[in-house]
Amino acid sequence: MARTLADRISQFTRKNYRIMAVIGAEGSPTCGINRVGRWKDPHKKGRFPDDIVFVEGRGVFMEEFQKTLSELKIKPAWLGFPGISLRQIQPECFSQALDEIRQAIRGK
């Protein structure tokens, strides 16, 4: 999936489009950019979101996607947009994510 998407994005860059950013679902084990959700007890699934802890790291898909884009010399900004569970724990992360998206759009 990462290769298919990266190849499609590469087609845009060959037509002189600039890829500004990739926006992922912050806290997702698959699509997190800076934080991913993990079960507190890795041996048994608990109740979501009570038994989840958010840790630093990139989601599985985003790791592969970034690696594939990098091979194609495409280096966008990587931005995480927080879901409801993460916003409940860290309310300030929503406005921080919006600021990062605004900066990426402006090319900073």
C-alpha positions in Angstrom: 0.0 0.0 0.0 2.8 2.4 0.9 4.6 1.7 -2.4 1.3 2.2 -4.5 0.6 5.5 -2.8 4.2 6.7 -3.1 4.3 5.9 -6.7 1.1 7.8 -7.3 2.5 10.8 -5.5 5.6 10.6 -7.5 3.5 11.0 -10.6 2.4 14.4 -9.3 5.9 15.5 -8.5 6.9 14.7 -12.1 4.2 17.2 -13.2 5.8 19.8 -11.0 3.4 19.6 -8.0 5.0 20.1 -4.7 4.0 17.7 -1.9 3.8 20.0 1.2 2.9 17.5 3.9 1.6 14.1 4.9 -1.0 14.4 7.6 -1.5 11.3 9.8 -3.9 10.3 12.5 -1.8 11.1 15.6 -2.1 8.3 18.2 -2.9 5.7 15.7 -0.8 2.5 15.7 -1.0 2.5 11.9 -1.0 6.2 10.9 0.5 8.1 13.9 3.3 10.5 13.0 4.9 11.3 16.4 2.8 9.3 18.8 1.1 5.9 18.7 -1.3 4.2 21.0 -0.3 1.0 22.7 -2.1 -1.3 25.1 -0.9 -0.8 28.6 -0.7 -4.6 29.0 0.6 -5.9 25.7 -0.6 -9.4 26.5 -4.3 -8.6 26.7 -6.4 -6.0 25.1 -8.3 -3.9 27.5 -10.9 -1.2 27.1 -10.4 1.7 24.7 -9.3 4.4 25.6 -8.8 3.6 29.3 -6.2 0.9 28.7 -4.2 2.7 26.1 -1.0 4.7 26.6 0.4 7.0 23.9 4.1 6.7 23.3 6.5 8.4 21.0 6.8 6.7 17.6 5.5 6.4 14.1 2.7 4.2 13.0 3.5 1.0 11.0 2.1 2.3 7.7 3.6 5.8 8.1 7.1 4.3 8.7 6.9 2.3 5.5 5.3 5.3 3.6 8.1 7.7 4.8 10.8 5.2 3.8 9.2 4.7 0.4 8.8 8.4 -0.3 12.4 9.0 0.9 13.6 6.5 -1.7 11.8 8.5 -4.3 13.5 11.7 -3.0 10.1 13.1 -1.8 10.5 14.8 1.6 7.3 16.4 2.8 6.6 17.7 6.3 5.1 14.9 8.5 2.2 16.2 10.6 0.1 14.4 13.1 -3.5 15.4 13.7 -4.8 14.2 17.0 -7.9 12.1 17.5 -10.5 12.5 20.2 -8.8 10.2 22.7 -5.5 12.0 22.5 -7.2 15.4 22.6 -8.9 14.4 25.9 -5.5 13.6 27.4 -3.7 16.6 25.9 -6.2 19.3 24.9 -3.5 21.6 23.7 -2.4 19.2 21.0 -5.3 20.1 18.7 -4.3 23.8 18.4 -0.6 22.8 18.1 -1.5 20.5 15.2 -3.4 23.3 13.5 -0.4 25.6 13.9 1.9 23.0 12.3 -0.5 22.5 9.4 -0.7 26.3 8.8 3.1 26.5 8.8 3.5 23.6 6.4 1.0 25.2 4.0 2.9 28.5 4.1 6.1 26.5 3.3 7.9 27.2 6.6 
